Amino acid sequence: MAVAVKVFPDLKSLDSQTCVTYEISTIGARLVAPQGVKEIGQIIGLERHKRRARYKVVWIGKPGTPHADQVGLEVMDPNISIWEMEIRTRLLQGEFVETETERE
């Protein structure tokens, strides 16, 4: 699901950039690799509709692969969902299917 999101690569800074997601879930996201995301394990901030959450970078796509210029993120606090509205809309439309690993 393509959704615009503000990315804060440095949690100590107010500098942000807008990126687009490829996928979202209750536990993470895959998005266009923002500038400033440099390493696995890095903690970044995402903001959507004035809701903000911290995410950990769990993978960075390698150049020349299908996931080049993409990053995989995992939410640090699963009780905070910045995608609640989007996921709820997709569930109501029957277009969002949560996988077994996302429910665990």
C-alpha positions, -999 to 999 in steps of 0.1 A, spaced: 0 0 0 16 33 -11 12 58 18 32 90 23 50 92 56 74 116 73 107 101 82 130 113 109 163 95 104 178 113 135 155 112 165 173 142 180 166 164 150 134 180 137 147 174 101 124 151 82 117 140 47 86 125 30 88 89 17 64 65 3 56 30 17 55 -2 -4 38 -22 24 25 -15 59 14 -38 87 7 -36 124 43 -45 132 63 -27 105 67 -13 71 87 -14 39 94 19 23 116 38 -2 150 42 15 152 77 30 184 96 31 201 93 65 191 56 70 225 40 70 226 8 90 206 -21 103 196 -15 139 192 23 134 162 37 152 142 62 132 109 80 136 79 78 113 49 102 114 15 98 97 -15 120 104 3 136 134 9 102 150 45 93 155 63 61 163 99 48 166 110 20 142 141 -1 139 157 -7 106 158 -45 101 171 -46 66 184 -24 38 180 -35 2 213 -42 -16 220 -25 -49 212 -47 -79 185 -66 -61 147 -63 -63 147 -45 -29 174 -19 -39 166 15 -25 141 1 0 142 -5 38 124 -28 61 113 -15 95 99 -30 127 79 -9 151 95 -5 185 62 -3 205 36 -26 190 9 -7 210 15 24 188 1 22 152 5 51 129 -13 31 102 -45 25 121 -67 44 97 -52 28 66 -53 -7 80 -89 -3 93 -100 9 58 -84 -20 41 -99 -45 65 -133 -31 59 -128 -33 22 -114 -68 25 -82 -58 8 -57 -63 37 -48 -97 48 -26 -101 79 -1 -130 76 5 -156 103 38 -140 113 22 -106 117 -3 -119 142 24 -135 164 
